[in-house]
């Protein structure tokens, strides 16, 4: 094998290993929902990219955009409290738990 081919294969293997290590590290950085929030999230309708808590249709819809690296379910306790007061609430799920990657998700709600 030519030296150039060996170097290219080495670079590709290094890139793949760094990508996998970065992905695993990224997944470890997020802030998971506490038990109370997970329990409250079970009251919501999971509509794919949105957790929806039903409320009075005449009241304004409250939309939660999760913070960076925070699971959407983490906001379920507050959302359930607002829903008990009659407000419909939607918690928008974000790709990779980063709202900056899907800034216009509220339009779908």
N, C-alpha and C positions, 0 to 999 in steps of 0.2 A: 504494500500500500504506500502511496505517496505521503510524504510528510504533511502536505497541505490537507489531505483528506483526514489524516489522523487528528490534526489540530481542529478541523471543523467538527468532527465527531466529538471530540473532547469538549468543545465549546457548547455544542447542542446538549450533551449530557449534563453539563454544568447548569445550563439555563433551565432544563427540565427539573433538576434537583432543587434549584433555588425557587422555582415557581411552586413546586409542591410544598417546600418548607415555608414559603411565604403564605400560602393558602392555609396551611395548618396553623401557623402563628396568628393569622388574621382571625380565624375562627375561635381562637382562645381569648382574644381581646374583648369580645362582646360582653355586655352586661345582661345576664338572663333574668327572667321574671321571677319574683319571689313566689312562694306557695300561695299566698292570698291572691295575688294577681292571676295566677294560673287558674285558681278556683273561680274567680270572677269572670275570666275569659270564657269559661264553659257556658255562661249565660248568653254569650253573644252568638250571632249568626255569622259563621265564617263564610264569606263570599269570595274566597280566593285571595285577592289583594287587600281585602277590607274586613275588619271585625266590626259588625254592626250591632249596636244596642238599640232596640226599639224604644220609641217614646211617642209623645203627642206630635202628630204631623203638623199641627199649627204652630208649634214652637220651632225656633231656628235650629238647624242641624249644627252640632258642634263636631269639628273635625280635629283629631289629634294627629300631628306629624311626630313620630318618635325621634328622639335625639340620636346622635351618631353612636352606632354600635349598641343600641338599646333595643331589646326585643319589643315588638309591638304589644305583646300581651302585658308588658310591665305597666301600661297605662289603664288596664282593665278595672282596677279598683276605683279610680276617679271616674272612668266612663260609666261604670255601673251606678255610682252615686248620682251622677247627672241624670242617667236614665230613670232612676227611681223618682227624681223630681220632675219627670215628664219630658226631658229633652232627648231627642234622638241623637245618638253619638256614633261616630265612625272613627275607628283607629285604622289609619292607612299603613299597610305593611310595605316596607321598602326593600329593594334589592340589596343584599349584603348588609342589611341594617344601616344603610347610609341614605338619608333623605336627599342628599345632594345629587344622587344618581337618578332620582325620579321626582323632580320638582313639581310637576303638574299632575300628580296623582289625584288631587282633589277634584279635578274636572270629571273624572270617572265616577266619583261618588255622587 
